[in-house]
Amino acid sequence: MDIVRQPIRQIDEIEYEHFQKYGQSSYGISAEELKGIFEEMGTEHVYSADEHSYGEDFYFDLHVDGNIVGKVLLLKLARVYQLDLMVFDPYKDNGYATEGLRLALEQSELKEGHTVRAGIPPTSPHQEAMRRVLEKNGFEKRNGLYYLNFKKRYVVNH
């Protein structure tokens, strides 16, 4: 497997179909946000948006034998990076999510010192698979979310 960092956020036809099938339940995206993405993609079903891309974010395509099998997004939100991870249906159950996430954390250099957060919506059909992928990559569950390099913000002195 290879991963390729993209300079801007892109959604292509295979990801468009993936979002249509799983978007709201798997990624915690509201119906309004999903509708907005589809409207911006238009009839071409392609979305490549400079105005929605930021230099501190990481956008990776997962490649196997010349095919894009999934994507890893690490989006900077205040003091943490939010993880979005997807492997497209024809490529599921091959370990691509676990390996892709490992490579993305390594290449982004977020494994050391940066907090990365992931949520698994309770409606997601991929809850168990995603939990395993996160735990294999060192994430720990805290208060309903999964964290890598969790940092406490408050200390109570007695």
Phi and psi restraints in degrees (value plus and minus 20) as a CYANA .aco file:
   2 ASP   PHI    -141.0  -101.0
   2 ASP   PSI     130.3   170.3
   3 ILE   PHI    -141.2  -101.2
   3 ILE   PSI     123.7   163.7
   4 VAL   PHI    -146.0  -106.0
   4 VAL   PSI     101.7   141.7
   5 ARG   PHI     -97.6   -57.6
   5 ARG   PSI     112.5   152.5
   6 GLN   PHI    -120.8   -80.8
   6 GLN   PSI     124.1   164.1
   7 PRO   PHI     -92.8   -52.8
   7 PRO   PSI     -46.4    -6.4
   8 ILE   PHI    -155.9  -115.9
   8 ILE   PSI     141.9   181.9
   9 ARG   PHI     -89.9   -49.9
   9 ARG   PSI     108.0   148.0
  10 GLN   PHI    -151.9  -111.9
  10 GLN   PSI     124.7   164.7
  11 ILE   PHI    -148.1  -108.1
  11 ILE   PSI     105.3   145.3
  12 ASP   PHI    -128.8   -88.8
  12 ASP   PSI    -193.5  -153.5
  13 GLU   PHI     -82.6   -42.6
  13 GLU   PSI     -60.0   -20.0
  14 ILE   PHI     -87.5   -47.5
  14 ILE   PSI     -57.4   -17.4
  15 GLU   PHI     -92.3   -52.3
  15 GLU   PSI     -54.9   -14.9
  16 TYR   PHI     -76.7   -36.7
  16 TYR   PSI     -68.2   -28.2
  17 GLU   PHI     -83.0   -43.0
  17 GLU   PSI     -59.1   -19.1
  18 HIS   PHI     -81.6   -41.6
  18 HIS   PSI     -65.9   -25.9
  19 PHE   PHI     -84.0   -44.0
  19 PHE   PSI     -59.0   -19.0
  20 GLN   PHI     -80.5   -40.5
  20 GLN   PSI     -59.0   -19.0
  21 LYS   PHI     -98.1   -58.1
  21 LYS   PSI     -63.1   -23.1
  22 TYR   PHI    -139.4   -99.4
  22 TYR   PSI     -30.5     9.5
  23 GLY   PHI     -60.2   -20.2
  23 GLY   PSI     -85.4   -45.4
  24 GLN   PHI     -87.9   -47.9
  24 GLN   PSI     -59.5   -19.5
  25 SER   PHI     -99.5   -59.5
  25 SER   PSI     -52.2   -12.2
  26 SER   PHI    -113.8   -73.8
  26 SER   PSI     -44.4    -4.4
  27 TYR   PHI    -138.2   -98.2
  27 TYR   PSI     -15.9    24.1
  28 GLY   PHI      49.0    89.0
  28 GLY   PSI      -4.3    35.7
  29 ILE   PHI    -100.5   -60.5
  29 ILE   PSI     115.1   155.1
  30 SER   PHI     -92.7   -52.7
  30 SER   PSI     142.1   182.1
  31 ALA   PHI     -79.6   -39.6
  31 ALA   PSI     -56.3   -16.3
  32 GLU   PHI     -86.6   -46.6
  32 GLU   PSI     -63.9   -23.9
  33 GLU   PHI     -82.8   -42.8
  33 GLU   PSI     -62.8   -22.8
  34 LEU   PHI     -82.4   -42.4
  34 LEU   PSI     -63.0   -23.0
  35 LYS   PHI     -80.7   -40.7
  35 LYS   PSI     -61.7   -21.7
  36 GLY   PHI     -82.0   -42.0
  36 GLY   PSI     -62.0   -22.0
  37 ILE   PHI     -81.4   -41.4
  37 ILE   PSI     -67.2   -27.2
  38 PHE   PHI     -84.8   -44.8
  38 PHE   PSI     -57.3   -17.3
  39 GLU   PHI     -85.1   -45.1
  39 GLU   PSI     -62.3   -22.3
  40 GLU   PHI     -85.8   -45.8
  40 GLU   PSI     -51.8   -11.8
  41 MET   PHI     -93.9   -53.9
  41 MET   PSI     -47.8    -7.8
  42 GLY   PHI      42.7    82.7
  42 GLY   PSI    -182.1  -142.1
  43 THR   PHI     -92.0   -52.0
  43 THR   PSI     -38.5     1.5
  44 GLU   PHI     -95.8   -55.8
  44 GLU   PSI     -35.9     4.1
  45 HIS   PHI      36.6    76.6
  45 HIS   PSI      16.2    56.2
  46 VAL   PHI    -151.6  -111.6
  46 VAL   PSI     119.9   159.9
  47 TYR   PHI    -157.9  -117.9
  47 TYR   PSI     100.0   140.0
  48 SER   PHI    -160.2  -120.2
  48 SER   PSI      81.6   121.6
  49 ALA   PHI    -142.2  -102.2
  49 ALA   PSI      88.2   128.2
  50 ASP   PHI     -81.9   -41.9
  50 ASP   PSI     -57.8   -17.8
  51 GLU   PHI     -92.0   -52.0
  51 GLU   PSI     -30.9     9.1
  52 HIS   PHI    -132.2   -92.2
  52 HIS   PSI      -5.7    34.3
  53 SER   PHI    -137.1   -97.1
  53 SER   PSI     121.7   161.7
  54 TYR   PHI    -151.7  -111.7
  54 TYR   PSI     123.3   163.3
  55 GLY   PHI     -81.6   -41.6
  55 GLY   PSI     -47.4    -7.4
  56 GLU   PHI    -105.7   -65.7
  56 GLU   PSI     -25.7    14.3
  57 ASP   PHI    -105.6   -65.6
  57 ASP   PSI     138.6   178.6
  58 PHE   PHI    -142.8  -102.8
  58 PHE   PSI     106.7   146.7
  59 TYR   PHI    -141.0  -101.0
  59 TYR   PSI      92.7   132.7
  60 PHE   PHI    -137.8   -97.8
  60 PHE   PSI     116.2   156.2
  61 ASP   PHI    -117.0   -77.0
  61 ASP   PSI     118.1   158.1
  62 LEU   PHI    -117.6   -77.6
  62 LEU   PSI     102.5   142.5
  63 HIS   PHI    -133.9   -93.9
  63 HIS   PSI     114.3   154.3
  64 VAL   PHI    -157.0  -117.0
  64 VAL   PSI     102.3   142.3
  65 ASP   PHI      31.1    71.1
  65 ASP   PSI      22.5    62.5
  66 GLY   PHI      59.9    99.9
  66 GLY   PSI     -20.6    19.4
  67 ASN   PHI    -126.3   -86.3
  67 ASN   PSI     122.5   162.5
  68 ILE   PHI    -101.3   -61.3
  68 ILE   PSI      95.6   135.6
  69 VAL   PHI    -120.2   -80.2
  69 VAL   PSI     -32.7     7.3
  70 GLY   PHI     158.0   198.0
  70 GLY   PSI    -193.2  -153.2
  71 LYS   PHI    -164.3  -124.3
  71 LYS   PSI     128.5   168.5
  72 VAL   PHI    -145.6  -105.6
  72 VAL   PSI     105.4   145.4
  73 LEU   PHI    -139.1   -99.1
  73 LEU   PSI     111.9   151.9
  74 LEU   PHI    -142.1  -102.1
  74 LEU   PSI      84.1   124.1
  75 LEU   PHI    -127.3   -87.3
  75 LEU   PSI     103.3   143.3
  76 LYS   PHI     -92.7   -52.7
  76 LYS   PSI     100.5   140.5
  77 LEU   PHI    -148.5  -108.5
  77 LEU   PSI      84.7   124.7
  78 ALA   PHI      33.4    73.4
  78 ALA   PSI    -131.9   -91.9
  79 ARG   PHI    -116.3   -76.3
  79 ARG   PSI     -18.6    21.4
  80 VAL   PHI    -150.7  -110.7
  80 VAL   PSI     143.6   183.6
  81 TYR   PHI    -123.6   -83.6
  81 TYR   PSI     111.4   151.4
  82 GLN   PHI    -113.7   -73.7
  82 GLN   PSI     108.8   148.8
  83 LEU   PHI    -113.3   -73.3
  83 LEU   PSI     110.9   150.9
  84 ASP   PHI    -142.8  -102.8
  84 ASP   PSI     110.3   150.3
  85 LEU   PHI    -158.4  -118.4
  85 LEU   PSI     113.6   153.6
  86 MET   PHI    -165.1  -125.1
  86 MET   PSI     122.6   162.6
  87 VAL   PHI    -143.4  -103.4
  87 VAL   PSI     108.8   148.8
  88 PHE   PHI     -91.3   -51.3
  88 PHE   PSI     128.3   168.3
  89 ASP   PHI     -66.9   -26.9
  89 ASP   PSI     -66.3   -26.3
  90 PRO   PHI     -83.0   -43.0
  90 PRO   PSI     -34.3     5.7
  91 TYR   PHI    -134.3   -94.3
  91 TYR   PSI     -13.2    26.8
  92 LYS   PHI     -87.0   -47.0
  92 LYS   PSI     138.9   178.9
  93 ASP   PHI      45.7    85.7
  93 ASP   PSI      11.7    51.7
  94 ASN   PHI    -140.4  -100.4
  94 ASN   PSI     -12.7    27.3
  95 GLY   PHI      61.6   101.6
  95 GLY   PSI     -12.5    27.5
  96 TYR   PHI     -87.4   -47.4
  96 TYR   PSI     -54.7   -14.7
  97 ALA   PHI     -86.3   -46.3
  97 ALA   PSI     -66.0   -26.0
  98 THR   PHI     -82.4   -42.4
  98 THR   PSI     -68.5   -28.5
  99 GLU   PHI     -89.9   -49.9
  99 GLU   PSI     -60.7   -20.7
 100 GLY   PHI     -82.1   -42.1
 100 GLY   PSI     -61.9   -21.9
 101 LEU   PHI     -85.6   -45.6
 101 LEU   PSI     -62.8   -22.8
 102 ARG   PHI     -77.8   -37.8
 102 ARG   PSI     -67.4   -27.4
 103 LEU   PHI     -86.1   -46.1
 103 LEU   PSI     -59.6   -19.6
 104 ALA   PHI     -84.7   -44.7
 104 ALA   PSI     -61.7   -21.7
 105 LEU   PHI     -85.0   -45.0
 105 LEU   PSI     -58.5   -18.5
 106 GLU   PHI     -87.0   -47.0
 106 GLU   PSI     -69.6   -29.6
 107 GLN   PHI     -89.9   -49.9
 107 GLN   PSI     -51.0   -11.0
 108 SER   PHI    -101.6   -61.6
 108 SER   PSI     -30.4     9.6
 109 GLU   PHI      40.0    80.0
 109 GLU   PSI      10.1    50.1
 110 LEU   PHI    -111.5   -71.5
 110 LEU   PSI     -28.3    11.7
 111 LYS   PHI     -82.8   -42.8
 111 LYS   PSI     -53.1   -13.1
 112 GLU   PHI    -125.2   -85.2
 112 GLU   PSI      90.6   130.6
 113 GLY   PHI      73.8   113.8
 113 GLY   PSI     -45.6    -5.6
 114 HIS   PHI    -114.7   -74.7
 114 HIS   PSI     123.1   163.1
 115 THR   PHI    -106.8   -66.8
 115 THR   PSI     108.2   148.2
 116 VAL   PHI    -137.6   -97.6
 116 VAL   PSI     114.2   154.2
 117 ARG   PHI    -142.2  -102.2
 117 ARG   PSI     122.9   162.9
 118 ALA   PHI    -159.3  -119.3
 118 ALA   PSI     119.2   159.2
 119 GLY   PHI    -136.3   -96.3
 119 GLY   PSI     129.3   169.3
 120 ILE   PHI    -140.9  -100.9
 120 ILE   PSI      85.7   125.7
 121 PRO   PHI     -77.4   -37.4
 121 PRO   PSI     121.0   161.0
 122 PRO   PHI     -84.2   -44.2
 122 PRO   PSI     -36.2     3.8
 123 THR   PHI    -110.4   -70.4
 123 THR   PSI     -25.6    14.4
 124 SER   PHI     -86.9   -46.9
 124 SER   PSI     114.6   154.6
 125 PRO   PHI     -96.2   -56.2
 125 PRO   PSI     -22.8    17.2
 126 HIS   PHI    -131.7   -91.7
 126 HIS   PSI       2.1    42.1
 127 GLN   PHI     -75.4   -35.4
 127 GLN   PSI     -71.8   -31.8
 128 GLU   PHI     -87.4   -47.4
 128 GLU   PSI     -63.1   -23.1
 129 ALA   PHI     -82.5   -42.5
 129 ALA   PSI     -63.6   -23.6
 130 MET   PHI     -86.7   -46.7
 130 MET   PSI     -59.4   -19.4
 131 ARG   PHI     -77.4   -37.4
 131 ARG   PSI     -65.8   -25.8
 132 ARG   PHI     -82.6   -42.6
 132 ARG   PSI     -63.3   -23.3
 133 VAL   PHI     -80.4   -40.4
 133 VAL   PSI     -66.0   -26.0
 134 LEU   PHI     -84.0   -44.0
 134 LEU   PSI     -66.8   -26.8
 135 GLU   PHI     -84.4   -44.4
 135 GLU   PSI     -57.7   -17.7
 136 LYS   PHI     -83.9   -43.9
 136 LYS   PSI     -43.9    -3.9
 137 ASN   PHI    -119.7   -79.7
 137 ASN   PSI      -5.0    35.0
 138 GLY   PHI      69.8   109.8
 138 GLY   PSI     -12.1    27.9
 139 PHE   PHI     -96.7   -56.7
 139 PHE   PSI     127.2   167.2
 140 GLU   PHI    -143.5  -103.5
 140 GLU   PSI     123.5   163.5
 141 LYS   PHI    -103.8   -63.8
 141 LYS   PSI     110.5   150.5
 142 ARG   PHI    -162.3  -122.3
 142 ARG   PSI     102.0   142.0
 143 ASN   PHI      32.1    72.1
 143 ASN   PSI      21.3    61.3
 144 GLY   PHI      67.4   107.4
 144 GLY   PSI     -27.9    12.1
 145 LEU   PHI    -139.3   -99.3
 145 LEU   PSI     143.0   183.0
 146 TYR   PHI    -126.3   -86.3
 146 TYR   PSI     116.6   156.6
 147 TYR   PHI    -150.1  -110.1
 147 TYR   PSI     124.1   164.1
 148 LEU   PHI    -134.3   -94.3
 148 LEU   PSI     108.3   148.3
 149 ASN   PHI      42.2    82.2
 149 ASN   PSI      27.5    67.5
 150 PHE   PHI     -78.9   -38.9
 150 PHE   PSI     113.9   153.9
 151 LYS   PHI    -139.0   -99.0
 151 LYS   PSI     111.9   151.9
 152 LYS   PHI     -97.3   -57.3
 152 LYS   PSI     120.3   160.3
 153 ARG   PHI    -119.2   -79.2
 153 ARG   PSI     -40.5    -0.5
 154 TYR   PHI    -151.6  -111.6
 154 TYR   PSI     123.6   163.6
 155 VAL   PHI    -145.8  -105.8
 155 VAL   PSI     111.7   151.7
 156 VAL   PHI    -120.2   -80.2
 156 VAL   PSI      99.3   139.3
 157 ASN   PHI    -114.0   -74.0
 157 ASN   PSI     116.5   156.5
